[in-house]
Amino acid sequence: MVLDIIIFLLAFVGVIIGHELGHFLAARLLGVRVEEFGLGFPPRIISLFEAGGTKFSLNWIPLGGFVRISGENDPDVEDGLANSSKTVRAIILVAGSAANVLLVFIAFTFAFRFAAPDNSRVLITGVSENTPAETSGILPGDLVLKVDDVEIDGFESMVVAVSQRVDTETLITVEREGKILDIPLVPRSSFPEDQGPMGVSLGYPTREISWGEAITFGAETTVFQFREIISLPGRLFNGEIPPDEAKIVGPVGIFDLFTRVGDLDQSNQRLFFTLTLFGTISASLAIMNLLPIPALDGGRLLFVLIELLIGKRISPRYEGLAHTIGFAVLLVILLYVTTMDIQNLLLQ
């Protein structure tokens, strides 16, 4: 559990820091002064160093980071954000989500490079207690080769072959640590809902692929991920996806998903699902921050768009008030989602 918490915090913080780094680099490149780049949220532990007029700090709450850009809401600050042109402001605001898109691509690319699923083979990832599989000596990590004389080339062939042999002694051929073993068992016709005839959990073994293939798969999966997230509201509205399969979760709920990934027996399979999970989180963060809600990057972009359309800037006072209210609403939503996550954990 301690290791899970450390890995989760590092990865979760990395996604947020990557977002803030996008804002930071864009601001610096475009000549907008950045007052502070913070690791974690205040209160501050220590000021690490200062470079290029930016103070780098370490803070007590280890759930992300922040960038304090000069003159965010004050157009009178000469080298600040609000004093910059609409184009510069838009680029800096979009840069955070752009950095998250890059992180999504990197996460999926590394996932496929070092732990690509081989869906032409079937791996035993878990064995339930008091089941035919446990009694016969099947172990997590066994690679299923045959069910009697049927070659196993994927989940479907495995499920069909076993279901056709319920209540009949069946020979399961597996590969274990380089050795071929024939294990007799009798698949049961009656079993709990969360188990199958054998009482095993199935997964795919993994394989390393070339960087070229990994980059291709990473790019394709990145496009697919964003397409799925963007189309989700419409699919929910049309009834294509049940509402309980698309519930909103916060950090606690994400950590619960992460620990379930940690229950996987194969370390390389865990690596794959961990990287893809945080690629998904990074994609969600990229899209969420561009929503036209005050306090989010998308809300600030909305004010830039309004300025472009009406030809003049909305009073910084009113814009600042809108962002303050938006931030308060977001905090309430986060508190509600976190409460529901904790409640769901307690009910499990």
C-alpha positions as CSV (number, residue, x, y, z in Angstrom):
1,M,0.0,0.0,0.0
2,V,2.8,2.4,0.9
3,L,4.5,1.7,-2.5
4,D,1.1,2.2,-4.3
5,I,0.6,5.6,-2.6
6,I,4.1,6.8,-3.5
7,I,3.8,5.7,-7.2
8,F,0.3,7.2,-7.4
9,L,1.4,10.5,-5.9
10,L,4.4,10.7,-8.2
11,A,2.3,9.9,-11.3
12,F,-0.7,12.1,-10.3
13,V,1.5,15.0,-9.5
14,G,3.5,14.4,-12.7
15,V,0.3,14.9,-14.8
16,I,-0.5,18.2,-13.1
17,I,3.1,19.4,-13.1
18,G,3.3,18.7,-16.8
19,H,0.2,20.8,-17.3
20,E,1.7,23.7,-15.4
21,L,5.0,23.3,-17.1
22,G,3.2,23.9,-20.4
23,H,1.9,27.2,-19.1
24,F,5.3,28.1,-17.7
25,L,7.3,27.4,-20.9
26,A,4.8,29.2,-23.1
27,A,4.8,32.3,-20.9
28,R,8.6,32.4,-20.7
29,L,9.0,31.9,-24.5
30,L,6.5,34.7,-25.2
31,G,8.0,37.2,-22.7
32,V,5.4,37.0,-20.0
33,R,6.9,37.1,-16.5
34,V,6.3,34.1,-14.2
35,E,6.5,35.0,-10.6
36,E,6.5,31.5,-9.1
37,F,6.6,27.8,-10.1
38,G,5.4,25.7,-7.2
39,L,5.7,22.0,-6.6
40,G,2.7,21.1,-4.4
41,F,0.2,23.7,-3.1
42,P,0.8,26.2,-0.3
43,P,1.7,26.7,2.4
44,R,5.3,26.9,1.3
45,I,8.0,24.7,2.8
46,I,11.0,26.3,1.2
47,S,12.0,28.5,-1.8
48,L,14.3,26.2,-3.8
49,F,16.0,28.7,-6.0
50,E,15.3,31.6,-8.4
51,A,16.0,31.7,-12.1
52,G,15.0,34.2,-14.8
53,G,12.9,36.2,-12.3
54,T,10.9,33.1,-11.4
55,K,11.0,31.7,-7.8
56,F,10.8,27.9,-7.6
57,S,9.2,26.6,-4.4
58,L,8.4,23.4,-2.6
59,N,5.0,23.3,-0.8
60,W,3.3,21.2,1.8
61,I,0.3,19.8,-0.1
62,P,1.7,17.2,-2.5
63,L,-1.2,17.0,-4.9
64,G,0.1,18.9,-7.9
65,G,1.7,22.2,-8.5
66,F,1.0,25.7,-9.8
67,V,2.3,28.6,-11.9
68,R,1.8,32.1,-10.7
69,I,2.0,34.3,-13.8
70,S,2.5,38.0,-13.3
71,G,-0.6,40.2,-13.8
72,E,-3.1,37.4,-14.6
73,N,-6.1,39.8,-14.0
74,D,-4.4,43.2,-14.0
75,P,-3.7,44.7,-17.4
76,D,-1.7,47.5,-15.8
77,V,1.2,45.1,-15.1
78,E,3.5,45.8,-18.0
79,D,5.0,42.3,-18.5
80,G,1.9,40.4,-17.2
81,L,-0.6,38.1,-18.8
82,A,-3.6,40.4,-18.9
83,N,-1.4,43.1,-20.5
84,S,-0.4,40.8,-23.4
85,S,-2.1,40.5,-26.7
86,K,-5.1,38.2,-27.2
87,T,-2.9,35.8,-29.2
88,V,-0.3,35.5,-26.5
89,R,-2.9,35.0,-23.8
90,A,-4.6,32.3,-25.8
91,I,-1.4,30.4,-26.5
92,I,-0.4,30.5,-22.8
93,L,-3.8,29.3,-21.7
94,V,-3.9,26.5,-24.2
95,A,-0.3,25.4,-23.5
96,G,-1.2,23.6,-20.3
97,S,-3.7,21.2,-22.1
98,A,-1.2,20.9,-25.0
99,A,1.4,19.6,-22.6
100,N,-1.1,17.1,-21.3
101,V,-1.7,15.9,-24.9
102,L,2.0,15.3,-25.2
103,L,2.0,13.4,-21.9
104,V,-0.8,11.2,-23.1
105,F,1.2,10.3,-26.2
106,I,4.3,9.6,-24.2
107,A,2.4,7.5,-21.6
108,F,0.8,5.3,-24.3
109,T,4.0,5.1,-26.4
110,F,6.0,3.8,-23.4
111,A,3.2,1.4,-22.4
112,F,3.2,-0.2,-25.8
113,R,7.0,-0.2,-26.1
114,F,7.7,-2.2,-23.0
115,A,4.4,-3.9,-22.2
116,A,2.2,-4.3,-25.3
117,P,-0.6,-6.9,-24.8
118,D,-0.2,-10.0,-26.9
119,N,-3.9,-10.8,-27.5
120,S,-3.1,-14.0,-29.4
121,R,-2.2,-15.7,-26.1
122,V,-4.0,-16.2,-22.8
123,L,-2.4,-15.7,-19.3
124,I,-3.8,-16.9,-16.0
125,T,-3.7,-13.7,-13.8
126,G,-5.5,-15.0,-10.8
127,V,-6.9,-18.2,-9.2
128,S,-9.9,-18.1,-6.8
129,E,-10.0,-20.2,-3.7
130,N,-11.9,-23.5,-3.6
131,T,-12.2,-23.8,-7.4
132,P,-11.3,-26.5,-9.9
133,A,-8.3,-24.4,-11.0
134,E,-6.9,-24.1,-7.4
135,T,-7.5,-27.8,-6.7
136,S,-5.8,-28.9,-9.9
137,G,-2.7,-26.7,-9.2
138,I,-3.1,-24.0,-11.9
139,L,-1.1,-20.9,-10.8
140,P,-1.2,-17.2,-11.7
141,G,1.4,-16.7,-14.5
142,D,0.6,-19.9,-16.3
143,L,0.3,-19.4,-20.1
144,V,-2.6,-21.5,-21.5
145,L,-1.6,-23.3,-24.7
146,K,-4.4,-25.9,-25.2
147,V,-7.7,-27.1,-23.8
148,D,-7.6,-30.8,-24.6
149,D,-6.7,-30.7,-28.3
150,V,-7.9,-27.2,-29.0
151,E,-5.2,-24.6,-29.6
152,I,-5.8,-21.4,-27.6
153,D,-5.2,-18.2,-29.6
154,G,-7.2,-15.7,-27.5
155,F,-9.9,-15.1,-24.9
156,E,-12.7,-16.3,-27.2
157,S,-11.2,-19.7,-28.0
158,M,-10.4,-20.2,-24.3
159,V,-14.0,-19.4,-23.2
160,V,-15.6,-21.5,-25.9
161,A,-13.4,-24.5,-25.3
162,V,-13.9,-24.6,-21.5
163,S,-17.7,-24.0,-21.7
164,Q,-18.0,-27.0,-24.0
165,R,-16.4,-29.2,-21.4
166,V,-18.2,-28.4,-18.2
167,D,-18.5,-31.3,-15.8
168,T,-16.1,-33.3,-17.9
169,E,-12.5,-34.0,-17.1
170,T,-10.4,-31.7,-19.3
171,L,-6.7,-31.5,-19.9
172,I,-5.3,-27.9,-19.7
173,T,-1.9,-27.5,-21.2
174,V,0.1,-24.6,-19.8
175,E,3.6,-23.2,-20.0
176,R,5.1,-22.4,-16.6
177,E,8.7,-21.1,-16.3
178,G,9.6,-22.6,-19.6
179,K,8.1,-26.0,-18.9
180,I,5.1,-27.5,-20.6
181,L,2.6,-29.0,-18.2
182,D,-0.6,-31.0,-18.7
183,I,-3.1,-30.3,-15.9
184,P,-6.3,-32.3,-15.6
185,L,-9.4,-30.5,-14.1
186,V,-13.2,-30.6,-14.3
187,P,-14.8,-27.3,-15.3
188,R,-17.9,-26.8,-13.2
189,S,-21.4,-26.0,-14.6
190,S,-22.4,-24.1,-11.5
191,F,-20.3,-21.2,-10.2
192,P,-20.5,-17.8,-8.5
193,E,-21.2,-14.8,-10.7
194,D,-17.7,-13.4,-10.3
195,Q,-16.1,-16.6,-11.3
196,G,-16.1,-18.9,-14.3
197,P,-16.1,-22.7,-14.8
198,M,-12.5,-23.0,-13.8
199,G,-12.3,-20.2,-11.3
200,V,-9.5,-18.2,-12.9
201,S,-9.0,-14.6,-14.0
202,L,-7.6,-14.2,-17.5
203,G,-5.3,-11.6,-19.0
204,Y,-2.8,-11.2,-21.9
205,P,0.9,-11.7,-21.6
206,T,2.9,-8.8,-22.8
207,R,5.7,-8.3,-25.3
208,E,8.2,-5.6,-26.3
209,I,7.8,-4.0,-29.7
210,S,10.0,-1.6,-31.7
211,W,10.0,2.1,-31.0
212,G,8.5,2.7,-34.5
213,E,5.5,0.4,-33.7
214,A,5.1,1.9,-30.2
215,I,5.0,5.4,-31.6
216,T,2.4,4.4,-34.1
217,F,0.3,2.7,-31.5
218,G,0.8,5.6,-29.1
219,A,-0.4,8.1,-31.6
220,E,-3.4,6.0,-32.6
221,T,-4.4,5.4,-29.0
222,T,-4.0,9.1,-28.1
223,V,-6.4,10.0,-30.9
224,F,-8.8,7.2,-29.9
225,Q,-8.7,8.3,-26.2
226,F,-9.6,11.9,-27.0
227,R,-12.3,10.9,-29.4
228,E,-13.9,8.6,-26.8
229,I,-13.8,11.3,-24.1
230,I,-15.3,14.0,-26.3
231,S,-18.0,11.7,-27.6
232,L,-18.9,10.4,-24.1
233,P,-21.6,13.0,-23.3
234,G,-23.4,12.4,-26.6
235,R,-23.3,8.6,-26.1
236,L,-24.6,9.0,-22.5
237,F,-27.5,11.2,-23.8
238,N,-28.3,8.7,-26.5
239,G,-28.3,5.8,-24.0
240,E,-25.4,4.0,-25.6
241,I,-23.6,3.9,-22.3
242,P,-25.3,3.3,-18.9
243,P,-24.8,6.3,-16.5
244,D,-23.2,4.0,-13.8
245,E,-20.4,3.2,-16.2
246,A,-19.4,6.8,-16.7
247,K,-19.5,8.2,-13.2
248,I,-17.1,11.1,-12.3
249,V,-14.3,10.2,-9.8
250,G,-11.8,12.4,-8.0
251,P,-8.3,11.6,-6.6
252,V,-9.7,9.1,-4.2
253,G,-11.6,7.2,-6.9
254,I,-8.6,7.3,-9.2
255,F,-6.4,5.9,-6.4
256,D,-8.9,3.1,-6.0
257,L,-8.6,2.3,-9.7
258,F,-4.9,2.4,-9.4
259,T,-4.8,-0.1,-6.5
260,R,-7.0,-2.5,-8.5
261,V,-4.4,-2.3,-11.2
262,G,-1.8,-3.1,-8.6
263,D,-3.6,-6.4,-7.9
264,L,-2.4,-7.7,-11.2
265,D,0.2,-10.4,-10.8
266,Q,2.4,-9.6,-13.8
267,S,4.6,-6.6,-13.2
268,N,4.8,-5.8,-16.9
269,Q,1.0,-6.0,-17.2
270,R,0.7,-3.6,-14.2
271,L,3.1,-1.3,-16.0
272,F,0.9,-1.2,-19.1
273,F,-2.3,-0.5,-17.2
274,T,-0.7,2.0,-14.9
275,L,0.7,4.0,-17.9
276,T,-2.6,3.8,-19.8
277,L,-4.5,4.8,-16.7
278,F,-2.5,8.0,-16.3
279,G,-2.6,8.6,-20.0
280,T,-6.3,8.6,-19.7
281,I,-6.2,10.9,-16.6
282,S,-3.9,13.3,-18.5
283,A,-6.3,13.3,-21.5
284,S,-9.3,14.0,-19.2
285,L,-7.3,16.9,-17.5
286,A,-6.5,18.4,-20.9
287,I,-10.2,18.5,-22.0
288,M,-11.5,19.5,-18.6
289,N,-9.3,22.5,-18.4
290,L,-10.5,23.8,-21.7
291,L,-14.2,23.7,-20.6
292,P,-15.6,27.3,-20.7
293,I,-15.9,27.5,-16.9
294,P,-14.5,30.5,-15.0
295,A,-11.3,29.7,-13.1
296,L,-10.4,27.0,-15.7
297,D,-8.2,27.8,-18.7
298,G,-11.2,27.4,-20.9
299,G,-13.0,30.1,-18.8
300,R,-10.2,32.5,-19.3
301,L,-10.2,31.7,-23.1
302,L,-13.9,32.4,-23.1
303,F,-13.1,36.0,-22.0
304,V,-10.5,36.3,-24.7
305,L,-13.0,35.2,-27.2
306,I,-15.6,37.7,-26.0
307,E,-13.1,40.4,-26.2
308,L,-12.3,39.4,-29.8
309,L,-16.0,39.4,-30.7
310,I,-17.1,42.7,-29.0
311,G,-13.8,44.5,-29.6
312,K,-13.2,45.5,-26.0
313,R,-12.1,43.8,-22.8
314,I,-14.5,43.0,-20.0
315,S,-13.6,44.9,-16.8
316,P,-10.8,43.0,-15.0
317,R,-12.8,43.5,-11.8
318,Y,-15.8,41.5,-13.2
319,E,-13.6,38.9,-14.8
320,G,-11.7,38.4,-11.6
321,L,-15.0,38.0,-9.7
322,A,-16.2,35.4,-12.2
323,H,-13.0,33.4,-11.8
324,T,-13.3,33.6,-8.0
325,I,-16.9,32.3,-8.0
326,G,-16.0,29.6,-10.5
327,F,-13.1,28.5,-8.3
328,A,-15.4,28.3,-5.3
329,V,-17.9,26.2,-7.3
330,L,-15.2,23.9,-8.5
331,L,-14.0,23.3,-4.9
332,V,-17.6,22.4,-3.8
333,I,-17.8,19.9,-6.7
334,L,-14.4,18.4,-5.8
335,L,-15.5,18.1,-2.2
336,Y,-18.8,16.4,-3.3
337,V,-17.0,14.0,-5.7
338,T,-14.4,13.1,-3.1
339,T,-17.2,12.4,-0.5
340,M,-18.9,10.1,-3.0
341,D,-15.6,8.3,-3.7
342,I,-15.0,7.6,0.0
343,Q,-18.6,6.5,0.4
344,N,-18.3,4.1,-2.5
345,L,-15.1,2.7,-1.0
346,L,-16.7,2.1,2.3
347,L,-19.6,0.3,0.6
348,Q,-17.3,-2.1,-1.3
